[in-house]
Amino acid sequence: MAKVLIVEDEEGLLEGLEHNFKFEGYEVLTARNGHDGLKLALKQMPDIVVLDIMLPEKDGFTVLKELRQRHRDMPVLVITARNFEADVLKGFELGADDYLTKPFGVKELLA
């Protein structure tokens, strides 16, 4: 069973994503801040990380950078309400595999 880690501080979105990934057959891990998200990613080695950028304790860009320093091949999908071109480019420069801006459709995410 594929394992996904969702790092998101917005409770409603986190629960919705968790429900949809479980429905699609994934084992789901969740974290509500960047510090816990990075710790879980390094310990549990998920098949994919869904990572928000604006997080408490440690922002998603920092998590992505630290994750890439240790695990180059772990797929990371960045999700954020910030759709500024500079943020998108920074995400890709730091090693994001893809970038979705909120709001997004569940089918788009799962694809």
Buried (B, 14 or more C-beta within 10 A) or exposed (E): EEBBBBBBBBEEBBEBBBEBBEEEEBBBBBBBBBBBBBBBBEEEEBEBBBBBBBBEBBBBBBBBBBBBEEBEEBEBBBBBEBEEEEBBEBBEEBBBEBBBBEEEEBEEBEE
